[in-house]
Amino acid sequence: MELKPILSAMRHRKTGVLLIALQVALTLAILANALYVVRDRLVEANRDTGVAEAAVFHVEVVDKERDVTGAVMQADLEALRAIPGVVSAAWANQVPLSNSGNNSGFDLKPNAEQSLTTAATYVADPGIVATWGLRLVEGRDFAADEAPLVDESSPEAPEPKIAIITAGMARTLYPNESTFVGRTFYWGGTGPIEVVGVVEMLMTPWGRAFWSDNDGSRSVIFPARIVQSARSYAVRVDDAAAIDRIAAQAEETLQARVPGRMSGGVSTMAETRERRYEGEHTMINGLLIVMGLLLAMTASGIVGLASLWVNQRRKQIGVRRALGATRRDIVRLFVTENLLITGAGVVIGCGLALALNAAMMDQLELSKLPLGYLGVGSAVLVVLGFAAVLGPALRAASVPPAVATRSA
């Protein structure tokens, strides 16, 4: 089929052609970036925390008085471990993905003016590695006698001497090393802290925090039991299917143990993850709705304009049919015309998509838009344009030549 008659017809309908091309361009720019954001948020919301999430829950208690001897905490842990179905229990100062916790700066030299990196600062019992199900890739867990009772209000509170760090933290501190156990780092003005173990992953309480340089993979665990009136215990069960029942029993057991004690609530890791990424899922659903509406509007615009052009060109269609054009020729005419307009919109849209991505890189900390998303978005719009114009094209092809030639 010759393109000259098609291009000539398009020049006589510049406004409509331009509107459809711009609509396609804007849709592609938004669609490609929205798909990328959806994928980015889905990947983030499904990142591994390092914790055996299906079998772990956390229960919090608040006492009237601070446990200055550590006896209350020890009795709590023994009561939790005695519950049928509980594999292990340990105290920890904060919970992965809880959106609440401590973040500190660390360096390879003491009292650095600007820390080399930041990391989530976990303080926990020996045994937290097993309770959370963390995967040790080097070194060891803490020994039972390596966790002092720490009263942070005391000027004589012991400083940490050893730590377990994540692989992400190890690579940040020691980028040119392949082994990390035995190496040292500093936490402000504290003495050198020795790395005794490296776990594959322990997510921070915030996941990927936009206000920090931490991508969520850099955490440090110190062994200690801190004197507090409010405490959180991590509990691991042997049957994930029974976790809700065991969690409820654990909450009741702890609350009944100490007079006047209040429950701070109980939450499985699945529930903690859901709360942390509620905003991401809301964004994903909103973007999916926006993408659906944009595609529907683009399709309706193509259908409407193609239908208008069919009505305006009924006489031309009749002449072509009378001169021997088949129905397939008429359909191909409109489809080719639409593909040219859609193609022009796609080319413009690719440029707009990259410009929009550049603006979003700073605001949402996204990386550069992969070209694959432009390819997917372009393919979707080309298919959409073909499907949208097919109906009006078939209606045009079905008009009998005799009727068409008599129309005004």
HELIX and SHEET records of a PDB file:
HELIX    1   1 LYS A    4  ARG A   11  1                                   8    
HELIX    2   2 LYS A   14  ALA A   45  1                                  32    
HELIX    3   3 GLU A   53  ALA A   55  5                                   3    
HELIX    4   4 ALA A   71  ARG A   81  1                                  11    
HELIX    5   5 ILE A  128  TRP A  132  1                                   5    
HELIX    6   6 ALA A  144  GLU A  146  5                                   3    
HELIX    7   7 ALA A  167  LEU A  173  1                                   7    
HELIX    8   8 ALA A  240  ALA A  242  5                                   3    
HELIX    9   9 ILE A  243  ARG A  257  1                                  15    
HELIX   10  10 MET A  269  ARG A  276  1                                   8    
HELIX   11  11 GLU A  278  GLN A  312  1                                  35    
HELIX   12  12 ARG A  314  ALA A  322  1                                   9    
HELIX   13  13 ARG A  327  LEU A  364  1                                  38    
HELIX   14  14 LEU A  371  ALA A  397  1                                  27    
HELIX   15  15 PRO A  401  ARG A  406  1                                   6    
SHEET    1   A 4 VAL A  86  TRP A  91  0                                        
SHEET    2   A 4 ALA A 230  VAL A 237 -1                                        
SHEET    3   A 4 VAL A  56  VAL A  62 -1                                        
SHEET    4   A 4 MET A 262  THR A 268 -1                                        
SHEET    1   B 6 ASN A 103  PHE A 106  0                                        
SHEET    2   B 6 THR A 117  ALA A 124 -1                                        
SHEET    3   B 6 SER A 219  PRO A 223  1                                        
SHEET    4   B 6 ILE A 162  THR A 166 -1                                        
SHEET    5   B 6 ILE A 193  VAL A 199  1                                        
SHEET    6   B 6 LEU A 136  GLY A 139 -1                                        
SHEET    1   C 6 ASN A 103  PHE A 106  0                                        
SHEET    2   C 6 THR A 117  ALA A 124 -1                                        
SHEET    3   C 6 SER A 219  PRO A 223  1                                        
SHEET    4   C 6 ILE A 162  THR A 166 -1                                        
SHEET    5   C 6 ILE A 193  VAL A 199  1                                        
SHEET    6   C 6 THR A 184  PHE A 185 -1                                        
SHEET    1   D 2 LEU A 149  VAL A 150  0                                        
SHEET    2   D 2 ARG A 225  ILE A 226  1                                        
END                                                                             
